Amino acid sequence: MSIRSLEEAMDRAERALIRIEHAVERLSMGDDKDQVLRARVAEVLADLDDIIREAGRG
């Protein structure tokens, strides 16, 4: 894997983690949005899994 592609994968992973943090913050704001936030966190984790798989293929 080239340095550039590794850097890009790390940037994508970092952005995914930031989205997870934001979703968790919103989760603490109320129970009404609980299901929506859970779905969003699951989506972001799936994105992170994809990034990790792509980085491994390098």
Contact map, one row per residue, 1 for C-alpha under 8 A:
1110110000000000000000000000000000000000000000000000001011
1111110000000000000000000000000000000000000000000000000001
1111111000000000000000000000000000000000000000000000000000
0111111100000000000000000000000000000000000000000000000000
1111111110000000000000000000000000000000000000000000001001
1111111111000000000000000000000000000000000000000000001001
0011111111100000000000000000000000000000000000000000000000
0001111111110000000000000000000000000000000000000000000000
0000111111111000000000000000000000000000000000000011011000
0000011111111100000000000000000000000000000000000000000000
0000001111111110000000000000000000000000000000000000000000
0000000111111111000000000000000000000000000000010010000000
0000000011111111100000000000000000000000000000010011000000
0000000001111111110000000000000000000000000000000000000000
0000000000111111111000000000000000000000000000000000000000
0000000000011111111100000000000000000000000110110000000000
0000000000001111111110000000000000000000000100010000000000
0000000000000111111111000000000000000000000000000000000000
0000000000000011111111100000000000000000100100000000000000
0000000000000001111111110000000000000000100110000000000000
0000000000000000111111111000000000000000000000000000000000
0000000000000000011111111100000000000000000000000000000000
0000000000000000001111111110000000001001100000000000000000
0000000000000000000111111111000000001000100000000000000000
0000000000000000000011111111100000000000000000000000000000
0000000000000000000001111111110000001000000000000000000000
0000000000000000000000111111111011001000000000000000000000
0000000000000000000000011111111000000000000000000000000000
0000000000000000000000001111111000000000000000000000000000
0000000000000000000000000111111111000000000000000000000000
0000000000000000000000000011111111000000000000000000000000
0000000000000000000000000000011111100000000000000000000000
0000000000000000000000000010011111111000000000000000000000
0000000000000000000000000010011111111100000000000000000000
0000000000000000000000000000000111111110000000000000000000
0000000000000000000000000000000011111111000000000000000000
0000000000000000000000110110000011111111100000000000000000
0000000000000000000000000000000001111111110000000000000000
0000000000000000000000000000000000111111111000000000000000
0000000000000000000000100000000000011111111100000000000000
0000000000000000001100110000000000001111111110000000000000
0000000000000000000000000000000000000111111111000000000000
0000000000000000000000000000000000000011111111100000000000
0000000000000001101100000000000000000001111111110000000000
0000000000000001000100000000000000000000111111111000000000
0000000000000000000000000000000000000000011111111100000000
0000000000000001000000000000000000000000001111111110000000
0000000000011001100000000000000000000000000111111111000000
0000000000000000000000000000000000000000000011111111100000
0000000000000000000000000000000000000000000001111111110000
0000000010011000000000000000000000000000000000111111111000
0000000010001000000000000000000000000000000000011111111100
0000000000000000000000000000000000000000000000001111111110
0000000010000000000000000000000000000000000000000111111111
1000110010000000000000000000000000000000000000000011111111
0000000000000000000000000000000000000000000000000001111111
1000000000000000000000000000000000000000000000000000111111
1100110000000000000000000000000000000000000000000000011111
